[in-house]
């Protein structure tokens, strides 16, 4: 094979990926959450229903069980 044909083949192989069409799964609009709004799942920091407080209690309960064994 000549050097010119080899070069053109390599160029063609490199450009093949640009002809591929990429399709996204959905075209739905995704709305960002506004941190300043309060929804049904919002609780005050001191509220025991707050997810962060629940995790802290679970972690402390696990660690206290380990220490008492």
PDB file of N, CA, C and O in Angstrom:
ATOM      1  N   UNK A   1       0.852  -1.165   0.000  1.00  0.00           N
ATOM      2  CA  UNK A   1       0.000   0.000   0.000  1.00  0.00           C
ATOM      3  C   UNK A   1       0.900   1.230   0.000  1.00  0.00           C
ATOM      4  O   UNK A   1       1.949   1.248   0.644  1.00  0.00           O
ATOM      5  N   UNK A   2       0.484   2.237  -0.717  1.00  0.00           N
ATOM      6  CA  UNK A   2       1.302   3.446  -0.793  1.00  0.00           C
ATOM      7  C   UNK A   2       1.124   4.285   0.473  1.00  0.00           C
ATOM      8  O   UNK A   2       0.146   4.132   1.205  1.00  0.00           O
ATOM      9  N   UNK A   3       2.086   5.169   0.714  1.00  0.00           N
ATOM     10  CA  UNK A   3       2.060   6.017   1.902  1.00  0.00           C
ATOM     11  C   UNK A   3       0.865   6.965   1.873  1.00  0.00           C
ATOM     12  O   UNK A   3       0.284   7.244   2.923  1.00  0.00           O
ATOM     13  N   UNK A   4       0.485   7.467   0.702  1.00  0.00           N
ATOM     14  CA  UNK A   4      -0.649   8.385   0.579  1.00  0.00           C
ATOM     15  C   UNK A   4      -1.963   7.716   0.953  1.00  0.00           C
ATOM     16  O   UNK A   4      -2.774   8.301   1.671  1.00  0.00           O
ATOM     17  N   UNK A   5      -2.182   6.479   0.465  1.00  0.00           N
ATOM     18  CA  UNK A   5      -3.413   5.754   0.797  1.00  0.00           C
ATOM     19  C   UNK A   5      -3.464   5.424   2.288  1.00  0.00           C
ATOM     20  O   UNK A   5      -4.517   5.496   2.922  1.00  0.00           O
ATOM     21  N   UNK A   6      -2.296   5.060   2.831  1.00  0.00           N
ATOM     22  CA  UNK A   6      -2.241   4.716   4.247  1.00  0.00           C
ATOM     23  C   UNK A   6      -2.598   5.924   5.113  1.00  0.00           C
ATOM     24  O   UNK A   6      -3.336   5.800   6.090  1.00  0.00           O
ATOM     25  N   UNK A   7      -2.065   7.095   4.743  1.00  0.00           N
ATOM     26  CA  UNK A   7      -2.370   8.320   5.488  1.00  0.00           C
ATOM     27  C   UNK A   7      -3.857   8.663   5.398  1.00  0.00           C
ATOM     28  O   UNK A   7      -4.475   9.039   6.394  1.00  0.00           O
ATOM     29  N   UNK A   8      -4.429   8.529   4.194  1.00  0.00           N
ATOM     30  CA  UNK A   8      -5.846   8.862   4.031  1.00  0.00           C
ATOM     31  C   UNK A   8      -6.726   7.882   4.803  1.00  0.00           C
ATOM     32  O   UNK A   8      -7.776   8.272   5.314  1.00  0.00           O
ATOM     33  N   UNK A   9      -6.318   6.619   4.895  1.00  0.00           N
ATOM     34  CA  UNK A   9      -7.082   5.650   5.680  1.00  0.00           C
ATOM     35  C   UNK A   9      -7.033   6.005   7.168  1.00  0.00           C
ATOM     36  O   UNK A   9      -8.047   5.932   7.862  1.00  0.00           O
ATOM     37  N   UNK A  10      -5.851   6.389   7.650  1.00  0.00           N
ATOM     38  CA  UNK A  10      -5.726   6.761   9.056  1.00  0.00           C
ATOM     39  C   UNK A  10      -6.574   7.994   9.359  1.00  0.00           C
ATOM     40  O   UNK A  10      -7.204   8.070  10.413  1.00  0.00           O
ATOM     41  N   UNK A  11      -6.590   8.947   8.451  1.00  0.00           N
ATOM     42  CA  UNK A  11      -7.423  10.139   8.644  1.00  0.00           C
ATOM     43  C   UNK A  11      -8.898   9.751   8.681  1.00  0.00           C
ATOM     44  O   UNK A  11      -9.663  10.261   9.500  1.00  0.00           O
ATOM     45  N   UNK A  12      -9.287   8.847   7.790  1.00  0.00           N
ATOM     46  CA  UNK A  12     -10.674   8.390   7.734  1.00  0.00           C
ATOM     47  C   UNK A  12     -11.082   7.666   8.998  1.00  0.00           C
ATOM     48  O   UNK A  12     -12.200   7.850   9.478  1.00  0.00           O
ATOM     49  N   UNK A  13     -10.206   6.850   9.545  1.00  0.00           N
ATOM     50  CA  UNK A  13     -10.499   6.134  10.780  1.00  0.00           C
ATOM     51  C   UNK A  13     -10.645   7.108  11.946  1.00  0.00           C
ATOM     52  O   UNK A  13     -11.489   6.908  12.820  1.00  0.00           O
ATOM     53  N   UNK A  14      -9.845   8.139  11.962  1.00  0.00           N
ATOM     54  CA  UNK A  14      -9.912   9.112  13.048  1.00  0.00           C
ATOM     55  C   UNK A  14     -11.198   9.935  12.970  1.00  0.00           C
ATOM     56  O   UNK A  14     -11.720  10.353  14.004  1.00  0.00           O
ATOM     57  N   UNK A  15     -11.708  10.170  11.789  1.00  0.00           N
ATOM     58  CA  UNK A  15     -12.890  11.012  11.616  1.00  0.00           C
ATOM     59  C   UNK A  15     -14.189  10.207  11.706  1.00  0.00           C
ATOM     60  O   UNK A  15     -15.266  10.801  11.743  1.00  0.00           O
ATOM     61  N   UNK A  16     -14.119   8.877  11.741  1.00  0.00           N
ATOM     62  CA  UNK A  16     -15.335   8.066  11.790  1.00  0.00           C
ATOM     63  C   UNK A  16     -16.189   8.354  13.019  1.00  0.00           C
ATOM     64  O   UNK A  16     -17.416   8.301  12.944  1.00  0.00           O
ATOM     65  N   UNK A  17     -15.566   8.653  14.127  1.00  0.00           N
ATOM     66  CA  UNK A  17     -16.337   8.873  15.347  1.00  0.00           C
ATOM     67  C   UNK A  17     -17.190  10.134  15.260  1.00  0.00           C
ATOM     68  O   UNK A  17     -18.182  10.262  15.977  1.00  0.00           O
ATOM     69  N   UNK A  18     -16.809  11.065  14.387  1.00  0.00           N
ATOM     70  CA  UNK A  18     -17.568  12.309  14.274  1.00  0.00           C
ATOM     71  C   UNK A  18     -18.859  12.131  13.484  1.00  0.00           C
ATOM     72  O   UNK A  18     -19.729  13.000  13.539  1.00  0.00           O
ATOM     73  N   UNK A  19     -19.006  11.044  12.759  1.00  0.00           N
ATOM     74  CA  UNK A  19     -20.223  10.815  11.985  1.00  0.00           C
ATOM     75  C   UNK A  19     -21.294  10.107  12.812  1.00  0.00           C
ATOM     76  O   UNK A  19     -22.445  10.013  12.385  1.00  0.00           O
ATOM     77  N   UNK A  20     -20.923   9.609  13.990  1.00  0.00           N
ATOM     78  CA  UNK A  20     -21.875   8.923  14.858  1.00  0.00           C
ATOM     79  C   UNK A  20     -22.807   9.940  15.513  1.00  0.00           C
ATOM     80  O   UNK A  20     -22.358  10.980  15.995  1.00  0.00           O
ATOM     81  N   UNK A  21     -24.108   9.634  15.528  1.00  0.00           N
ATOM     82  CA  UNK A  21     -25.076  10.524  16.167  1.00  0.00           C
ATOM     83  C   UNK A  21     -25.375  10.007  17.567  1.00  0.00           C
ATOM     84  O   UNK A  21     -25.638   8.820  17.763  1.00  0.00           O
ATOM     85  N   UNK A  22     -25.330  10.899  18.518  1.00  0.00           N
ATOM     86  CA  UNK A  22     -25.605  10.559  19.910  1.00  0.00           C
ATOM     87  C   UNK A  22     -27.024  10.978  20.257  1.00  0.00           C
ATOM     88  O   UNK A  22     -27.408  12.126  20.036  1.00  0.00           O
ATOM     89  N   UNK A  23     -27.800  10.053  20.801  1.00  0.00           N
ATOM     90  CA  UNK A  23     -29.175  10.330  21.184  1.00  0.00           C
ATOM     91  C   UNK A  23     -29.300  10.238  22.698  1.00  0.00           C
ATOM     92  O   UNK A  23     -28.882   9.250  23.301  1.00  0.00           O
ATOM     93  N   UNK A  24     -29.872  11.259  23.306  1.00  0.00           N
ATOM     94  CA  UNK A  24     -30.092  11.265  24.744  1.00  0.00           C
ATOM     95  C   UNK A  24     -31.322  10.446  25.066  1.00  0.00           C
ATOM     96  O   UNK A  24     -32.215  10.305  24.230  1.00  0.00           O
ATOM     97  N   UNK A  25     -31.376   9.913  26.258  1.00  0.00           N
ATOM     98  CA  UNK A  25     -32.493   9.079  26.688  1.00  0.00           C
ATOM     99  C   UNK A  25     -33.810   9.827  26.736  1.00  0.00           C
ATOM    100  O   UNK A  25     -34.818   9.320  26.244  1.00  0.00           O
ATOM    101  N   UNK A  26     -33.831  11.010  27.310  1.00  0.00           N
ATOM    102  CA  UNK A  26     -35.077  11.759  27.429  1.00  0.00           C
ATOM    103  C   UNK A  26     -34.846  13.210  27.025  1.00  0.00           C
ATOM    104  O   UNK A  26     -33.727  13.723  27.060  1.00  0.00           O
ATOM    105  N   UNK A  27     -35.919  13.834  26.649  1.00  0.00           N
ATOM    106  CA  UNK A  27     -35.844  15.252  26.295  1.00  0.00           C
ATOM    107  C   UNK A  27     -36.654  16.091  27.278  1.00  0.00           C
ATOM    108  O   UNK A  27     -36.963  17.251  27.006  1.00  0.00           O
ATOM    109  N   UNK A  28     -37.000  15.491  28.436  1.00  0.00           N
ATOM    110  CA  UNK A  28     -37.782  16.202  29.448  1.00  0.00           C
ATOM    111  C   UNK A  28     -36.955  17.319  30.067  1.00  0.00           C
ATOM    112  O   UNK A  28     -35.736  17.211  30.202  1.00  0.00           O
ATOM    113  N   UNK A  29     -37.630  18.372  30.433  1.00  0.00           N
ATOM    114  CA  UNK A  29     -36.976  19.495  31.096  1.00  0.00           C
ATOM    115  C   UNK A  29     -36.776  19.129  32.566  1.00  0.00           C
ATOM    116  O   UNK A  29     -37.700  18.653  33.225  1.00  0.00           O
ATOM    117  N   UNK A  30     -35.581  19.351  33.066  1.00  0.00           N
ATOM    118  CA  UNK A  30     -35.281  19.076  34.467  1.00  0.00           C
ATOM    119  C   UNK A  30     -35.169  20.408  35.194  1.00  0.00           C
ATOM    120  O   UNK A  30     -34.351  21.258  34.841  1.00  0.00           O
ATOM    121  N   UNK A  31     -35.991  20.574  36.199  1.00  0.00           N
ATOM    122  CA  UNK A  31     -35.977  21.814  36.961  1.00  0.00           C
ATOM    123  C   UNK A  31     -35.037  21.678  38.147  1.00  0.00           C
ATOM    124  O   UNK A  31     -35.033  20.657  38.835  1.00  0.00           O
ATOM    125  N   UNK A  32     -34.257  22.694  38.374  1.00  0.00           N
ATOM    126  CA  UNK A  32     -33.352  22.691  39.515  1.00  0.00           C
ATOM    127  C   UNK A  32     -34.136  22.988  40.786  1.00  0.00           C
ATOM    128  O   UNK A  32     -35.138  23.704  40.766  1.00  0.00           O
ATOM    129  N   UNK A  33     -33.658  22.422  41.893  1.00  0.00           N
ATOM    130  CA  UNK A  33     -34.318  22.690  43.167  1.00  0.00           C
ATOM    131  C   UNK A  33     -33.836  24.020  43.706  1.00  0.00           C
ATOM    132  O   UNK A  33     -32.647  24.337  43.669  1.00  0.00           O
ATOM    133  N   UNK A  34     -34.776  24.781  44.201  1.00  0.00           N
ATOM    134  CA  UNK A  34     -34.457  26.079  44.776  1.00  0.00           C
ATOM    135  C   UNK A  34     -34.261  25.896  46.276  1.00  0.00           C
ATOM    136  O   UNK A  34     -35.185  25.489  46.979  1.00  0.00           O
ATOM    137  N   UNK A  35     -33.079  26.192  46.762  1.00  0.00           N
ATOM    138  CA  UNK A  35     -32.759  25.982  48.171  1.00  0.00           C
ATOM    139  C   UNK A  35     -33.533  26.916  49.086  1.00  0.00           C
ATOM    140  O   UNK A  35     -33.665  26.638  50.278  1.00  0.00           O
ATOM    141  N   UNK A  36     -34.035  27.994  48.565  1.00  0.00           N
ATOM    142  CA  UNK A  36     -34.742  28.949  49.418  1.00  0.00           C
ATOM    143  C   UNK A  36     -36.200  28.571  49.647  1.00  0.00           C
ATOM    144  O   UNK A  36     -36.858  29.170  50.498  1.00  0.00           O
ATOM    145  N   UNK A  37     -36.716  27.602  48.918  1.00  0.00           N
ATOM    146  CA  UNK A  37     -38.106  27.192  49.105  1.00  0.00           C
ATOM    147  C   UNK A  37     -38.173  25.999  50.051  1.00  0.00           C
ATOM    148  O   UNK A  37     -37.257  25.178  50.095  1.00  0.00           O
ATOM    149  N   UNK A  38     -39.249  25.913  50.796  1.00  0.00           N
ATOM    150  CA  UNK A  38     -39.441  24.817  51.747  1.00  0.00           C
ATOM    151  C   UNK A  38     -40.526  23.906  51.193  1.00  0.00           C
ATOM    152  O   UNK A  38     -41.626  24.359  50.878  1.00  0.00           O
ATOM    153  N   UNK A  39     -40.214  22.626  51.076  1.00  0.00           N
ATOM    154  CA  UNK A  39     -41.201  21.682  50.576  1.00  0.00           C
ATOM    155  C   UNK A  39     -41.634  20.755  51.715  1.00  0.00           C
ATOM    156  O   UNK A  39     -41.347  21.032  52.879  1.00  0.00           O
ATOM    157  N   UNK A  40     -42.314  19.672  51.390  1.00  0.00           N
ATOM    158  CA  UNK A  40     -42.837  18.749  52.397  1.00  0.00           C
ATOM    159  C   UNK A  40     -41.739  18.033  53.173  1.00  0.00           C
ATOM    160  O   UNK A  40     -41.967  17.599  54.302  1.00  0.00           O
ATOM    161  N   UNK A  41     -40.561  17.903  52.593  1.00  0.00           N
ATOM    162  CA  UNK A  41     -39.471  17.158  53.218  1.00  0.00           C
ATOM    163  C   UNK A  41     -38.501  18.056  53.968  1.00  0.00           C
ATOM    164  O   UNK A  41     -37.407  17.620  54.326  1.00  0.00           O
ATOM    165  N   UNK A  42     -38.881  19.292  54.208  1.00  0.00           N
ATOM    166  CA  UNK A  42     -37.985  20.221  54.881  1.00  0.00           C
ATOM    167  C   UNK A  42     -38.319  20.258  56.363  1.00  0.00           C
ATOM    168  O   UNK A  42     -39.476  20.422  56.750  1.00  0.00           O
ATOM    169  N   UNK A  43     -37.284  20.101  57.188  1.00  0.00           N
ATOM    170  CA  UNK A  43     -37.438  20.223  58.633  1.00  0.00           C
ATOM    171  C   UNK A  43     -36.327  21.107  59.161  1.00  0.00           C
ATOM    172  O   UNK A  43     -35.245  21.170  58.577  1.00  0.00           O
ATOM    173  N   UNK A  44     -36.591  21.793  60.265  1.00  0.00           N
ATOM    174  CA  UNK A  44     -35.598  22.644  60.902  1.00  0.00           C
ATOM    175  C   UNK A  44     -34.413  21.792  61.370  1.00  0.00           C
ATOM    176  O   UNK A  44     -34.566  20.594  61.609  1.00  0.00           O
ATOM    177  N   UNK A  45     -33.266  22.393  61.497  1.00  0.00           N
ATOM    178  CA  UNK A  45     -32.058  21.671  61.887  1.00  0.00           C
ATOM    179  C   UNK A  45     -32.221  20.996  63.244  1.00  0.00           C
ATOM    180  O   UNK A  45     -31.706  19.896  63.447  1.00  0.00           O
ATOM    181  N   UNK A  46     -32.914  21.621  64.161  1.00  0.00           N
ATOM    182  CA  UNK A  46     -33.084  21.054  65.501  1.00  0.00           C
ATOM    183  C   UNK A  46     -34.225  20.033  65.572  1.00  0.00           C
ATOM    184  O   UNK A  46     -34.382  19.361  66.592  1.00  0.00           O
ATOM    185  N   UNK A  47     -35.009  19.909  64.520  1.00  0.00           N
ATOM    186  CA  UNK A  47     -36.140  18.990  64.502  1.00  0.00           C
ATOM    187  C   UNK A  47     -35.634  17.546  64.410  1.00  0.00           C
ATOM    188  O   UNK A  47     -34.781  17.260  63.569  1.00  0.00           O
ATOM    189  N   UNK A  48     -36.128  16.632  65.242  1.00  0.00           N
ATOM    190  CA  UNK A  48     -35.661  15.238  65.195  1.00  0.00           C
ATOM    191  C   UNK A  48     -36.037  14.515  63.901  1.00  0.00           C
ATOM    192  O   UNK A  48     -35.462  13.471  63.593  1.00  0.00           O
ATOM    193  N   UNK A  49     -36.989  15.052  63.142  1.00  0.00           N
ATOM    194  CA  UNK A  49     -37.363  14.438  61.863  1.00  0.00           C
ATOM    195  C   UNK A  49     -36.397  14.790  60.744  1.00  0.00           C
ATOM    196  O   UNK A  49     -36.456  14.200  59.665  1.00  0.00           O
ATOM    197  N   UNK A  50     -35.510  15.743  60.990  1.00  0.00           N
ATOM    198  CA  UNK A  50     -34.530  16.147  59.989  1.00  0.00           C
ATOM    199  C   UNK A  50     -33.657  14.937  59.648  1.00  0.00           C
ATOM    200  O   UNK A  50     -33.197  14.230  60.544  1.00  0.00           O
ATOM    201  N   UNK A  51     -33.432  14.704  58.369  1.00  0.00           N
ATOM    202  CA  UNK A  51     -32.676  13.531  57.924  1.00  0.00           C
ATOM    203  C   UNK A  51     -31.264  13.510  58.500  1.00  0.00           C
ATOM    204  O   UNK A  51     -30.749  12.442  58.829  1.00  0.00           O
ATOM    205  N   UNK A  52     -30.642  14.655  58.623  1.00  0.00           N
ATOM    206  CA  UNK A  52     -29.289  14.706  59.180  1.00  0.00           C
ATOM    207  C   UNK A  52     -29.294  14.248  60.638  1.00  0.00           C
ATOM    208  O   UNK A  52     -28.404  13.509  61.059  1.00  0.00           O
ATOM    209  N   UNK A  53     -30.283  14.680  61.404  1.00  0.00           N
ATOM    210  CA  UNK A  53     -30.381  14.261  62.802  1.00  0.00           C
ATOM    211  C   UNK A  53     -30.643  12.763  62.913  1.00  0.00           C
ATOM    212  O   UNK A  53     -30.101  12.103  63.799  1.00  0.00           O
ATOM    213  N   UNK A  54     -31.471  12.223  62.020  1.00  0.00           N
ATOM    214  CA  UNK A  54     -31.735  10.783  62.022  1.00  0.00           C
ATOM    215  C   UNK A  54     -30.447  10.008  61.792  1.00  0.00           C
ATOM    216  O   UNK A  54     -30.174   9.031  62.488  1.00  0.00           O
ATOM    217  N   UNK A  55     -29.651  10.443  60.813  1.00  0.00           N
ATOM    218  CA  UNK A  55     -28.385   9.751  60.531  1.00  0.00           C
ATOM    219  C   UNK A  55     -27.439   9.845  61.717  1.00  0.00           C
ATOM    220  O   UNK A  55     -26.768   8.869  62.054  1.00  0.00           O
ATOM    221  N   UNK A  56     -27.380  11.004  62.348  1.00  0.00           N
ATOM    222  CA  UNK A  56     -26.504  11.166  63.515  1.00  0.00           C
ATOM    223  C   UNK A  56     -26.924  10.233  64.648  1.00  0.00           C
ATOM    224  O   UNK A  56     -26.078   9.617  65.296  1.00  0.00           O
ATOM    225  N   UNK A  57     -28.230  10.129  64.883  1.00  0.00           N
ATOM    226  CA  UNK A  57     -28.703   9.236  65.946  1.00  0.00           C
ATOM    227  C   UNK A  57     -28.381   7.787  65.619  1.00  0.00           C
ATOM    228  O   UNK A  57     -27.966   7.029  66.495  1.00  0.00           O
ATOM    229  N   UNK A  58     -28.571   7.393  64.351  1.00  0.00           N
ATOM    230  CA  UNK A  58     -28.256   6.022  63.950  1.00  0.00           C
ATOM    231  C   UNK A  58     -26.769   5.739  64.122  1.00  0.00           C
ATOM    232  O   UNK A  58     -26.393   4.681  64.627  1.00  0.00           O
ATOM    233  N   UNK A  59     -25.927   6.669  63.708  1.00  0.00           N
ATOM    234  CA  UNK A  59     -24.482   6.491  63.845  1.00  0.00           C
ATOM    235  C   UNK A  59     -24.078   6.394  65.307  1.00  0.00           C
ATOM    236  O   UNK A  59     -23.255   5.554  65.668  1.00  0.00           O
ATOM    237  N   UNK A  60     -24.648   7.245  66.150  1.00  0.00           N
ATOM    238  CA  UNK A  60     -24.287   7.207  67.570  1.00  0.00           C
ATOM    239  C   UNK A  60     -24.806   5.923  68.218  1.00  0.00           C
ATOM    240  O   UNK A  60     -24.150   5.376  69.104  1.00  0.00           O
ATOM    241  N   UNK A  61     -25.962   5.440  67.793  1.00  0.00           N
ATOM    242  CA  UNK A  61     -26.495   4.188  68.329  1.00  0.00           C
ATOM    243  C   UNK A  61     -25.599   3.020  67.926  1.00  0.00           C
ATOM    244  O   UNK A  61     -25.337   2.134  68.740  1.00  0.00           O
ATOM    245  N   UNK A  62     -25.132   3.009  66.694  1.00  0.00           N
ATOM    246  CA  UNK A  62     -24.222   1.953  66.235  1.00  0.00           C
ATOM    247  C   UNK A  62     -22.914   1.990  67.013  1.00  0.00           C
ATOM    248  O   UNK A  62     -22.409   0.953  67.442  1.00  0.00           O
ATOM    249  N   UNK A  63     -22.374   3.177  67.189  1.00  0.00           N
ATOM    250  CA  UNK A  63     -21.089   3.285  67.880  1.00  0.00           C
ATOM    251  C   UNK A  63     -21.234   2.924  69.358  1.00  0.00           C
ATOM    252  O   UNK A  63     -20.317   2.337  69.932  1.00  0.00           O
ATOM    253  N   UNK A  64     -22.355   3.258  69.983  1.00  0.00           N
ATOM    254  CA  UNK A  64     -22.546   2.900  71.394  1.00  0.00           C
ATOM    255  C   UNK A  64     -22.727   1.396  71.549  1.00  0.00           C
ATOM    256  O   UNK A  64     -22.307   0.834  72.561  1.00  0.00           O
ATOM    257  N   UNK A  65     -23.337   0.732  70.581  1.00  0.00           N
ATOM    258  CA  UNK A  65     -23.477  -0.726  70.630  1.00  0.00           C
ATOM    259  C   UNK A  65     -22.114  -1.388  70.535  1.00  0.00           C
ATOM    260  O   UNK A  65     -21.868  -2.386  71.213  1.00  0.00           O
ATOM    261  N   UNK A  66     -21.232  -0.862  69.719  1.00  0.00           N
ATOM    262  CA  UNK A  66     -19.889  -1.427  69.572  1.00  0.00           C
ATOM    263  C   UNK A  66     -19.094  -1.276  70.862  1.00  0.00           C
ATOM    264  O   UNK A  66     -18.326  -2.168  71.221  1.00  0.00           O
ATOM    265  N   UNK A  67     -19.266  -0.174  71.556  1.00  0.00           N
ATOM    266  CA  UNK A  67     -18.493   0.082  72.770  1.00  0.00           C
ATOM    267  C   UNK A  67     -18.997  -0.738  73.958  1.00  0.00           C
ATOM    268  O   UNK A  67     -18.231  -1.015  74.881  1.00  0.00           O
ATOM    269  N   UNK A  68     -20.264  -1.128  73.951  1.00  0.00           N
ATOM    270  CA  UNK A  68     -20.839  -1.861  75.077  1.00  0.00           C
ATOM    271  C   UNK A  68     -20.598  -3.356  74.983  1.00  0.00           C
ATOM    272  O   UNK A  68     -20.873  -4.061  75.954  1.00  0.00           O
ATOM    273  N   UNK A  69     -20.114  -3.866  73.902  1.00  0.00           N
ATOM    274  CA  UNK A  69     -19.890  -5.312  73.748  1.00  0.00           C
ATOM    275  C   UNK A  69     -18.699  -5.775  74.520  1.00  0.00           C
ATOM    276  O   UNK A  69     -18.373  -6.962  74.499  1.00  0.00           O
TER     277      UNK A  69
END
